[in-house]
Amino acid sequence: MTTQAPTPSQVRDAWDAIADGFDRYATPQTMAFGEQVLSRLELGPGVRVLDVAAGTGGLSIPAARTGADVVAVDISPAMIEHLAARGRTEGLTGLEARVGDGEALDFDDATFDVAVSMNGVSLFPDIPGGLRELVRVTRPGGQVLVVTFGPMHKAEFIAFFLGAMQATVPGSVPPPTGPPMPPFRLADPTTLRRTLQEASLRDVRVETTTWETGFDSVDHLLDTVLTSNPIAGQLTAGLTHEQFGQVRQVLDGMLRERSGGDPGAVLSCEMRIGQGTV
Ligand SMILES: C[S@@+](CC[C@H](N)C(=O)[O-])C[C@H]1O[C@@H](n2cnc3c(N)ncnc32)[C@H](O)[C@@H]1O
């Protein structure tokens, strides 16, 4: 069976549909992690930063808080509206939010000092093409930094959800032996390093770090997962109301087991950070 890559308008519509929830649930957690990620770069006034597949600002907002000039690009107009609203609320005058396709960036070569993408380029159907664009628009000597998930079983908020799905409706999630789902295609550090080197980056380093994500309850976890990537909603779309209730119950049990009886828990997520010089 061949799977066709979705068209840009399908990608846009799918992310537009979950942008409100993404902004409410994912971004507050992502921004805290984003700050940690950006400490690897020297950002500040006068530094020109591009964030590709910026979502509602997980990296762009903390980058703009340093005083850097940040351009945030995302294919989803709804994501960009939320991102711009966050920038206005914080009075971040150096932040520009633009709708655009990261696979065909609308910038001249060598426009930026730094280009970043967190769980962005790693989701593109053509990852090497997306990376080539990041490299093209970054000046020689500038930095490109890419953040992606480690293996799925170590992204606990996703693994818990998929585990509850599989326990309730066997066969409802892709088998672990198949090709990795899009968010995990660069999870292997060797693959990530090689992919960055093949994009002509020099001095490539790949680091593993942990992102702690806190959830107050099973519903908080479900709301987050179902609006963090359109794939989650596609997986639950075939469930009956009763089956979804069972998934929720199993997941509730998993969270309580982790926390020792409380409804909420902190879950950890192994992340890879790849960085190189143009
Ligand atoms: C998982 S979110 C990550 C958002 C943000 N970087 C973060 O870490 O919070 C993936 C984002 O990629 C965007 N996206 C997907 N394909 C894209 C493309 N070809 N060009 C630009 N953005 C894209 C989606 O609209 C979505 O906002």
The ligand as an ORCA input file, in Angstrom:
! r2SCAN-3c Opt
* xyz 0 1
  C       3.510     20.025     16.272
  S       3.235     21.643     15.699
  C       4.691     22.435     16.323
  C       4.492     23.903     16.551
  C       5.628     24.607     17.281
  N       6.864     24.534     16.554
  C       5.790     24.032     18.661
  O       6.769     23.305     18.898
  O       4.920     24.286     19.501
  C       3.554     21.511     13.968
  C       3.263     22.801     13.202
  O       3.749     22.627     11.875
  C       2.920     23.379     10.995
  N       3.197     22.890      9.651
  C       2.959     21.664      9.136
  N       3.397     21.602      7.858
  C       3.927     22.820      7.570
  C       4.546     23.387      6.419
  N       4.717     22.684      5.292
  N       4.977     24.664      6.491
  C       4.820     25.396      7.604
  N       4.230     24.929      8.719
  C       3.798     23.656      8.707
  C       1.538     23.097     11.551
  O       0.595     24.040     11.097
  C       1.800     23.162     13.067
  O       1.575     24.460     13.549
*
